[in-house]
Amino acid sequence: MDDMDEGFLKLTNHKDHPTNKAYKVFFFYQEDKALYFEKLLKENNLFFERGEENSNKGVVYLFGVRKTDNQKALQLNYETLGEFRSPLIKQRWGRIVVITFCVLLIIFAIISYLQNQH
């Protein structure tokens, strides 16, 4: 399944099923994400078919979900991706610096606004 790319900007990990238009295929390249998604599908009693294929990127874990369950499956997919998402700024000190800078910027903007009200 070499055509299981995430699209031009690599934002999605799902496509219409190539042969059965009643299904949507969700795909993962990491086994831990695939296992988590499978667990969520089972917990929510959604019918799915699971498969694995080799691609040029390695093993692809595939899940076929009925399009009638598409909204719930998309929600579970986003929950899965969020579970394994890394923070934008990984270091705690970096997050503190960015937040402090933004707060100071807002304070200076308010002071400037108040001073120019004459």
C-alpha positions as CSV (number, residue, x, y, z in Angstrom):
1,M,0.0,0.0,0.0
2,D,2.5,2.6,-1.1
3,D,-0.3,5.0,-1.9
4,M,-1.3,5.4,1.8
5,D,0.3,8.8,2.2
6,E,-1.2,11.5,4.3
7,G,-1.9,13.8,1.4
8,F,0.0,16.8,0.1
9,L,0.5,18.4,3.6
10,K,0.5,15.1,5.4
11,L,-2.4,16.1,7.6
12,T,-4.7,13.1,7.4
13,N,-4.2,9.4,8.0
14,H,-7.4,8.2,6.4
15,K,-8.8,7.6,2.9
16,D,-11.7,6.1,1.2
17,H,-11.4,2.3,0.8
18,P,-10.0,1.6,-2.6
19,T,-12.5,-1.1,-3.5
20,N,-15.4,-0.8,-1.1
21,K,-16.8,2.8,-1.0
22,A,-18.9,2.0,2.1
23,Y,-15.6,1.9,4.2
24,K,-13.0,4.4,5.2
25,V,-9.5,3.2,5.8
26,F,-7.5,4.6,8.7
27,F,-3.7,3.9,8.7
28,F,-0.9,4.2,11.1
29,Y,2.9,3.6,10.8
30,Q,3.5,3.1,14.5
31,E,2.2,0.0,16.2
32,D,1.5,1.7,19.5
33,K,-0.8,4.2,17.8
34,A,-2.5,1.3,15.9
35,L,-3.1,-0.6,19.1
36,Y,-4.5,2.4,20.9
37,F,-6.9,3.1,18.0
38,E,-8.0,-0.5,17.9
39,K,-8.6,-0.4,21.7
40,L,-10.8,2.7,21.3
41,L,-12.7,1.1,18.4
42,K,-13.5,-1.9,20.6
43,E,-14.4,0.2,23.6
44,N,-16.9,2.1,21.4
45,N,-18.3,-1.1,19.8
46,L,-17.5,0.0,16.3
47,F,-17.2,-2.7,13.6
48,F,-13.9,-2.7,11.9
49,E,-11.5,-4.8,9.8
50,R,-7.8,-4.8,10.6
51,G,-4.9,-5.5,8.4
52,E,-1.2,-5.0,8.0
53,E,0.8,-4.4,4.9
54,N,4.4,-3.6,4.1
55,S,5.2,-0.4,2.3
56,N,8.3,1.6,1.4
57,K,7.9,3.3,4.9
58,G,7.7,0.0,6.8
59,V,4.6,-1.8,8.2
60,V,1.3,0.0,7.7
61,Y,-1.5,-0.9,10.1
62,L,-4.8,-0.6,8.4
63,F,-8.3,-0.3,9.8
64,G,-11.4,-0.4,7.7
65,V,-14.4,1.3,9.3
66,R,-17.9,1.7,7.9
67,K,-18.7,5.2,6.7
68,T,-21.9,5.1,8.8
69,D,-19.5,5.2,11.8
70,N,-17.3,7.8,10.2
71,Q,-17.9,10.7,12.7
72,K,-17.2,8.5,15.7
73,A,-14.2,6.9,14.0
74,L,-12.8,10.3,13.1
75,Q,-13.2,11.4,16.8
76,L,-11.4,8.3,18.0
77,N,-8.7,8.9,15.4
78,Y,-8.1,12.4,16.6
79,E,-8.1,11.2,20.2
80,T,-5.4,8.6,19.2
81,L,-3.3,11.2,17.4
82,G,-3.6,13.6,20.4
83,E,-2.6,10.9,22.8
84,F,0.8,10.5,21.1
85,R,1.3,14.2,20.2
86,S,4.5,15.8,21.4
87,P,4.3,19.4,22.7
88,L,5.3,22.2,20.4
89,I,7.9,23.4,22.8
90,K,9.3,20.4,24.7
91,Q,11.4,22.2,27.4
92,R,9.5,23.6,30.3
93,W,11.7,26.6,30.5
94,G,11.0,27.4,26.8
95,R,7.2,27.3,27.5
96,I,7.7,29.7,30.4
97,V,9.7,32.1,28.3
98,V,7.1,32.2,25.6
99,I,4.2,32.6,28.0
100,T,6.1,35.4,29.9
101,F,6.9,37.2,26.6
102,C,3.2,37.1,25.5
103,V,2.0,38.3,28.9
104,L,4.5,41.2,28.8
105,L,3.5,42.0,25.3
106,I,-0.1,42.2,26.3
107,I,0.7,44.4,29.3
108,F,2.8,46.8,27.2
109,A,-0.1,47.0,24.6
110,I,-2.6,47.8,27.4
111,I,-0.3,50.5,28.9
112,S,0.3,52.0,25.4
113,Y,-3.5,52.1,24.7
114,L,-4.2,53.8,28.0
115,Q,-1.5,56.4,27.5
116,N,-2.8,57.3,24.1
117,Q,-6.3,57.9,25.3
118,H,-5.7,61.7,26.0
